């Protein structure tokens, strides 16, 4: 090794240590950010799946009521002869209006949605137990007009996450929305 090359190697001693010392906090910070964002995405996905199942389950009483209305018409005197094998084709506009305005049925759908949501949101199912659900809102029928072919139930709520992405931000709320629909026309 000549004298010039030896000087270059001597002047770079310890530079790797400095690079590691400077980049380590940056790498750790990026890893924390990726983990937090990944956790938020996972939680949002998991709660959305649960919410969608809750809204779909909550429409069961509406479907049951549709079948009950048709069965009552068939067993009446004179018996009703169905115009189609599809239940919704055999409903009148008045019966559709009943399905969307009857307070007992509306309350049943809204309560069933909330019950299913609360029953299936078990902390162990969603990775952590420090998420807080708040502001649950259920709307049935959701944005329905008599000319619509479908009736919808809409659910939305917020999840408070104890995830720190930024030093000054101690909690982040995630908005979860879900809808399910049932054909009535």
Residue pairs with C-beta under 8 A, 6 or more apart in sequence:
1 9
33 165
36 163
36 164
36 165
37 165
39 127
39 128
39 161
39 163
40 161
40 163
40 172
40 174
42 127
43 126
43 127
43 128
43 131
43 159
43 161
43 174
44 159
44 174
44 176
46 125
46 126
46 127
47 121
47 126
47 159
47 174
47 176
48 176
48 177
48 178
50 117
50 120
50 121
50 125
50 126
51 117
51 155
51 157
51 176
51 177
51 178
52 178
52 179
52 180
53 116
53 120
54 113
54 114
54 116
54 117
54 120
54 155
54 178
55 113
55 153
55 154
55 155
55 178
55 179
55 180
56 180
57 112
57 113
57 116
58 109
58 110
58 112
58 113
58 116
58 138
58 140
58 153
58 180
59 109
59 151
59 153
59 180
59 181
59 182
60 112
61 105
61 108
61 109
61 112
62 99
62 105
62 109
62 151
62 182
62 184
63 87
63 182
65 99
65 105
66 87
66 88
66 91
66 99
66 184
67 87
69 91
69 95
69 98
70 80
70 82
70 87
70 90
70 91
73 79
73 80
73 90
74 80
74 82
80 90
82 89
82 90
83 89
83 90
84 90
88 149
88 183
88 184
88 185
91 99
91 184
91 185
93 146
96 146
96 184
96 185
97 146
99 105
99 151
99 184
100 106
100 141
100 144
100 151
100 184
106 140
106 141
109 138
109 140
109 153
110 138
110 139
110 140
110 153
113 138
113 140
113 153
113 155
114 136
114 138
117 133
117 136
117 155
117 157
121 133
123 129
123 130
123 131
130 162
131 159
131 160
131 161
131 162
132 159
132 160
133 157
133 158
133 159
133 160
134 157
134 158
134 159
134 160
135 156
135 157
135 158
136 155
136 156
136 157
137 155
137 156
137 157
138 153
138 154
138 155
139 153
139 154
139 155
140 151
140 152
140 153
140 154
141 151
141 152
141 153
142 152
142 153
142 154
142 179
143 152
143 154
144 151
144 152
148 185
149 183
149 184
149 185
150 181
150 182
150 183
150 184
150 185
151 181
151 182
151 184
152 179
152 180
152 181
152 182
153 179
153 180
153 181
154 177
154 178
154 179
155 176
155 177
155 178
155 179
156 175
156 176
156 177
156 178
157 175
157 176
158 173
158 174
158 175
158 176
159 173
159 174
159 176
160 171
160 172
160 173
161 171
161 172
161 173
161 174
162 170
162 171
163 171
163 172
164 170
165 172
